[in-house]
């Protein structure tokens, strides 16, 4: 079952609903998949709604990157990006909670320009109840942190 949790947004727009629908279309197919297999499964549908999707295994070589700022040559890799809508999609199969990949992604994308929405898709359960633990942490972090997110955030549990 696909589960979602939104931060910094009351109601998702059509573009985000379309993205969630792609995950729902494949619910039940993700069980043993690694990140690159998940991305391969979703690639065509993501491209159909305007995403530029990494063509290589995301762990080893990402073909898409976003600039840190207009004044910097430094770039950070992304899994998929919709340039027109400013939506970044990161898929974290096993590292979401255990290796703090979701937190890393939030910090990384808070530095980048032209990011309207960060979507992090993570397993409902990998080594632990990843989605639940991630969203519990984010609830506490966003409520109690002096750091404010400068983008909308969606966590998709798949």
C-alpha positions in Angstrom: 0.0 0.0 0.0 1.3 3.4 -1.0 1.4 5.9 1.9 2.2 9.6 1.7 3.1 12.4 4.1 3.3 16.0 3.1 5.3 18.9 4.7 5.0 22.6 3.9 1.9 22.0 1.8 -1.8 21.8 2.7 -3.0 20.2 -0.5 -0.9 18.6 -3.2 -1.3 20.0 -6.7 -2.1 18.0 -9.9 1.6 17.3 -10.7 2.3 15.7 -7.3 -1.0 13.7 -7.5 0.2 12.4 -10.9 3.5 11.4 -9.4 1.8 9.6 -6.5 -0.5 7.8 -9.0 2.5 6.4 -10.8 3.6 4.7 -7.6 0.1 3.5 -7.0 0.0 2.0 -10.5 2.8 -0.3 -9.5 1.9 -1.0 -5.9 2.8 -4.6 -5.0 5.6 -4.7 -7.6 8.4 -3.1 -5.5 9.0 -5.8 -2.9 12.4 -7.1 -3.7 13.5 -4.2 -6.0 16.6 -2.2 -5.6 16.7 1.5 -6.4 17.8 1.1 -10.1 15.1 -1.6 -10.7 12.4 0.7 -9.2 13.6 3.6 -11.3 13.5 1.4 -14.4 10.0 0.3 -13.7 8.8 3.9 -13.3 11.0 5.6 -15.9 8.5 5.7 -18.9 5.6 7.1 -16.8 7.9 9.6 -15.1 9.1 10.8 -18.5 5.5 11.0 -19.7 4.8 13.6 -17.0 7.8 15.7 -17.7 10.6 14.2 -15.6 14.2 13.9 -16.9 15.2 10.5 -15.4 18.7 9.3 -14.6 19.7 6.7 -17.2 22.4 4.9 -15.2 22.3 3.1 -11.9 21.7 6.0 -9.5 24.3 4.8 -6.9 27.2 4.7 -9.3 26.6 7.3 -12.0 23.8 9.9 -12.1 23.4 11.6 -15.4 21.3 14.5 -14.0 22.6 17.1 -11.6 21.4 20.4 -10.2 23.5 23.5 -9.6 24.2 24.6 -6.0 23.5 28.2 -7.1 23.9 30.4 -10.1 27.2 31.6 -8.6 28.7 28.2 -8.2 30.1 25.5 -10.5 29.3 22.8 -7.9 26.5 20.4 -8.8 24.6 17.6 -7.0 23.3 14.5 -8.6 19.5 13.8 -8.7 17.5 10.7 -9.6 14.8 12.5 -11.5 13.9 16.2 -12.1 11.0 18.0 -13.6 12.5 21.3 -14.8 9.2 23.0 -15.6 7.7 22.3 -12.2 10.9 22.3 -10.0 10.1 18.8 -8.7 13.0 16.5 -7.6 12.4 12.8 -7.1 14.8 10.8 -5.1 14.2 7.0 -4.6 15.8 5.4 -1.5 15.3 1.7 -1.4 17.3 0.7 1.6 19.2 3.8 2.8 16.2 5.9 3.6 16.2 5.5 7.3 19.2 3.3 8.2 21.8 5.5 6.5 19.9 8.8 6.9 19.5 9.3 3.2 16.3 11.2 3.6 17.9 13.6 6.0 20.9 14.0 3.6 18.5 14.7 0.7 16.6 17.4 2.7 19.9 19.1 3.6 21.3 18.8 0.1 18.2 20.1 -1.6 17.8 23.0 0.8 21.0 24.4 -0.7 19.9 24.1 -4.4 18.2 26.7 -6.5 14.8 26.2 -8.3 13.6 23.4 -6.2 9.9 23.8 -5.5 9.2 20.3 -4.2 11.4 17.4 -3.0 9.8 14.0 -3.3 11.6 11.2 -1.5 10.3 7.7 -2.1 11.3 5.1 0.4 10.3 1.5 1.3 7.5 1.1 3.8 9.7 -1.5 5.4 13.3 -2.5 4.5 15.3 -3.3 7.6 12.9 -1.5 9.9 9.6 0.3 9.5 11.4 2.9 7.4 8.5 5.1 6.2 7.1 5.3 9.8 10.4 6.1 11.4 11.3 8.7 8.7 8.0 10.5 9.1 8.1 10.4 12.9 11.5 12.0 12.8 10.5 14.6 10.2 7.4 15.5 12.3 9.7 16.2 15.3 12.3 17.9 13.2 10.0 20.3 11.4 8.0 21.1 14.5 11.0 21.7 16.7 13.9 22.8 14.5 14.9 26.4 13.8 15.7 25.3 10.3 12.8 26.0 7.9 12.4 24.1 4.7 12.4 26.4 1.6 10.5 23.8 -0.5 7.5 21.5 -0.3 8.4 18.0 0.9 6.6 14.7 0.1 7.6 11.3 1.5 6.2 8.4 -0.4 6.2 5.0 1.3 6.0 2.2 -1.2 
